[in-house]
Amino acid sequence: MNEYLTVHKHDAEGFKDPLMYDTVLTARGREGAQAAMKAAERLNPKPELLLPRTEGSMAEESKLGLLLVVSPLTRALETAQLAFLPHYEGPVLVEPLVRERVWHASDIGSSREQLGATFPDGRYDFDSLPDVWWHCVDPADPRAVGLEPQ
């Protein structure tokens, strides 16, 4: 849906939001994530996160290794789980700043507790995630849908 909206800038005439919150991957989305896994597995050399040289350090740069950064939207976590986690053992940062802009209910997330119950294997750390981490138009009703300003 967001791809369509970025091209057309407005909802299609007559579109009514079905109010499906924090949607999961479709079968097509799962297929795409599995195809991405095959591509990610072939990356050689593996990507690394580098720190620039700091004052007083001998090395030009320091290797931190890989860091996987993922949005807390369920479909993004599922994508990471299918595409990267089968062959990645490094740290994972669940970061709300990499989420999609709120257009519809599908872009409103789940609470830290709900995410922990959905992804109980411990690969994702939701402890530092606020309960309401998405754009909220009405603090009294965090599930209220409203277009997020740019």
C-alpha positions in Angstrom: 0.0 0.0 0.0 2.7 2.5 0.9 4.4 1.9 -2.5 1.2 2.9 -4.3 0.8 6.0 -2.1 4.3 7.3 -2.6 3.6 7.3 -6.4 0.1 8.6 -6.3 0.3 10.8 -3.2 -3.3 10.2 -2.2 -5.5 7.2 -1.4 -7.4 5.8 -4.4 -10.8 7.2 -4.8 -13.3 5.3 -2.6 -10.6 3.5 -0.6 -11.7 2.6 2.9 -9.0 1.6 5.4 -9.9 -2.0 6.5 -8.3 -1.2 9.9 -6.0 -4.1 9.8 -3.4 -3.1 12.5 0.3 -4.0 12.3 -0.2 -6.4 9.4 1.9 -9.5 8.8 3.6 -10.6 5.6 1.5 -12.0 2.9 2.5 -15.3 1.1 4.1 -13.1 -1.6 5.9 -11.1 1.1 7.3 -14.4 2.7 8.4 -15.6 -0.8 10.2 -12.3 -1.3 11.9 -12.5 2.1 13.0 -16.0 1.4 14.5 -14.9 -2.0 16.3 -12.1 -0.2 17.7 -14.7 2.2 19.4 -16.5 -0.7 20.9 -13.2 -1.9 22.0 -12.1 1.6 23.6 -15.5 2.1 25.8 -15.0 -1.0 27.2 -11.6 0.1 30.9 -11.9 0.1 32.6 -10.4 1.8 30.0 -10.0 4.5 29.2 -6.3 5.2 30.8 -4.8 8.3 30.0 -1.8 10.4 33.1 0.4 10.7 33.9 3.1 13.2 36.1 6.0 12.1 39.4 6.4 13.8 39.2 8.3 17.1 41.8 10.7 18.4 44.6 8.7 20.0 43.7 5.4 18.4 46.3 3.5 16.4 44.0 1.9 13.9 42.5 3.6 10.9 39.1 2.2 11.8 37.6 -0.3 14.2 35.5 -3.2 13.1 32.3 -3.6 15.0 31.0 -6.4 12.9 27.5 -6.6 11.5 24.5 -4.8 13.1 21.0 -5.6 11.8 18.6 -2.7 12.2 14.9 -3.4 11.8 11.6 -1.6 12.3 9.3 -2.9 15.0 6.5 -3.4 12.5 5.6 -7.0 12.6 6.0 -7.4 8.8 9.5 -5.9 9.0 10.5 -8.3 11.9 9.1 -11.2 9.9 11.2 -10.1 6.9 14.3 -9.9 9.0 13.6 -13.3 10.6 13.2 -15.0 7.2 15.8 -13.1 5.2 18.7 -12.6 7.6 18.4 -14.4 10.9 18.9 -17.9 9.5 22.6 -17.2 8.8 23.2 -14.1 11.0 24.2 -14.3 14.6 25.1 -10.7 15.4 23.2 -8.0 17.3 19.8 -6.8 16.2 18.6 -3.3 16.9 14.8 -2.9 16.8 14.5 0.8 16.0 11.3 2.8 15.5 13.1 5.5 13.5 13.3 3.1 10.5 9.6 2.3 10.4 7.2 3.4 7.6 5.3 6.6 7.8 1.7 6.1 9.1 -0.8 6.1 6.3 -3.3 3.5 7.5 -4.0 1.2 10.4 -1.5 -1.3 9.0 1.3 1.2 9.8 0.3 1.4 13.5 2.4 -1.1 15.5 2.0 -3.5 18.3 3.1 -2.9 21.9 6.4 -4.1 23.3 4.5 -6.8 25.2 2.6 -8.0 22.1 5.8 -8.1 20.0 7.6 -10.1 22.7 4.8 -12.6 22.7 4.8 -12.8 18.8 8.6 -13.2 18.7 9.5 -15.1 21.9 12.8 -16.7 20.6 14.9 -13.9 22.1 16.5 -12.7 18.9 14.8 -9.3 19.2 15.2 -7.1 22.3 12.1 -5.0 22.8 13.0 -3.8 26.3 14.0 -0.3 25.3 11.0 0.1 23.0 8.3 2.5 24.3 4.8 0.9 24.4 3.6 3.4 21.8 6.5 3.8 19.3 4.6 4.8 16.2 3.2 8.2 15.3 0.2 8.8 17.5 -2.5 11.4 16.5 -4.4 11.0 19.8 -2.4 10.1 22.9 -5.7 9.0 24.5 -6.3 6.5 21.7 -2.9 5.2 20.3 -4.8 3.1 17.8 -6.5 6.1 16.2 -5.5 6.4 12.5 -4.4 9.7 11.1 -1.9 10.6 8.3 1.5 11.3 9.8 2.9 14.7 8.8 6.0 14.7 6.7 
